[in-house]
Amino acid sequence: MGVDTVTRLQGYHGPWIVGLSHLRTQPYAPERFARGRSVFSGVDVRWTAGGVQVSGEWITGQPFDGTSTTGWHADVRVHRPVMGPVTALWRSERLDYEASAPFARWAQRHTAGARIRLLRNLSAQVNVLHQTGDLTDAHATAIDGALTYSIRLR
């Protein structure tokens, strides 16, 4: 029980956006395993120009008492007129779960993908993901696909 809080401070200048975030909430795991509060802080940066967006975030905190987690992600999205209805994406991310042995874990994932606008409100997405680290299951590479239909009210 308790009050969850999220604080966000963000500013921009030209093509740059910089943000700071802080979160305090209940742990995701049951209380018999995870005591205390989940507390995370992060800083993120975005740059956008000419149909290219580069962004990244670094976080640190604790999912519950006695552990800590650090991580980051970096994204590149490209949508230039010559690409027609296609937007390309690359994402890399890493998460380190720091705890006493044998509970320490880490994972790193890379994603390459595309979003294709098929009709005005219909788009398809396809991504290839590859994950390494000891949080990875037996299938380290996956292909993910989706169709999205958007309803826009005016």
N, C-alpha and C positions, 0 to 999 in steps of 0.2 A: 504494500500500500504506500502511497505517497503521491506527490505532484510531479508530473513529467514536465520538463521545460526544454524548449528549443529556442536558441538565440541565433540570429543571423544578421551580419553586417555586410553590406555589399556596396561597392562603388565602381564607377566607370570613368574612363577618359579615352576619347576616341574609340579605337577598335578594341580596347582592353577592358575587361571586367575582372575585378578581384573581390573575393568573398572570404569571410571568416564565419565559422559555424561552431556551435557548442550544444551538446545534447546531454540531458540527464533523464534516465528512464529506468524502468524495471528491467532486470535481465530477461533474456528470451528463454532460458532454461528453468526447470522447476526449482523452487526454493531449497529443496533438500540437497541439490547439487550446486546451485549458484546463489550465493549470499551477497548482499550489498546492492549497489546501484551500477547500472551501465552508464558510463560517462565517456563521451568522445568529443574531440575537438578536431577541426580541420581547416585547411586553407585551400582555396581553389582559384584558378586563373583561367580565363578564356580570351582568345584573340580571334577576331573574325575580319576577313577582308577578301573581296573578289571571289566569293563563292567557296572559300576555305575557312574552316573553323578548327582551331587547335585548342584543346583544353586539357586540364589536369587537376588532380586533387591529391592531397596528402592528408592522412588522418592518423590520429593516435588516441589511445584511451584504454579503457578496461571494460570488458563485457560483464564482469562481476569481480568481487574482491579476490585478490591473489593472482590475477592474470593481467596481462596487457596485450594490446593488439596495435600493430602499426601496419599501414598499407598505403598504396597509391594507385592511381590509374592515370593513363594518358590516352587521349582520343584525337583522331584526325578525321574530319568529315569533309568531303569534297563534292560540290555540286556546281559545275560550270555549265554555261549554256550549250557548249558543244556536246555535253553528256546527255542531252535530251531529258528523258524522265528518270534517269538513274542518279542516285546519290551513293557514293562509295564511303566506306567506313573502315578504319583500323583502330583497334583498342588493345592496349596492353595494361595488365593490372597485376598486383602482387599483394598478398595478405600474409602477415606473420603473426601467429598466435603464440605468444610467449608465456609459458607456464612451466611448472616443475615437471621433470621427466616422470612418466613417459607421455605427458599430455601436450608438449610443444608441437606445433604443426605449422606448415606453410603451404602456400599454393601460388602458382603463377599461371596466368591465362592470357592467350592472345586470340583476338577475334578479327577476322576479315569478312566484310559483308557488303551487301548492297540493298538499297530500297529502290523499287521500281514502281513508278506511278503507272498503273494500267489504264484506269479511267479517271474521271474527275475525282470521285470519292473512293476509289478502290486502289490499293497498293499491295505489292508483294514484297516480302523481305526474305533474304536468304543469307545465312551466316555460317562460316566454318570456324569452329572453336577448337583450340588445342590447349590443354591444361597439363601442368607438371607439378610435382610436389607431393608431399605425403597426405594431403587432403584429397588427392585424385583417386577416383575409383578405377576399375580395370579398363574403362573406355575413355582414354585420354583425349581422343579427337571425336568431335560430333558435328553434324550438320543440322542446323535449325532453320525451319522455314515457317512463314506465316502469311496469311492474307488478312488485310485490315480494310474494313469498310467504315468510313467516317460519315457521320450525320452532322451536318452543320446547320444550325438554326440562325436565321437572320433577324 
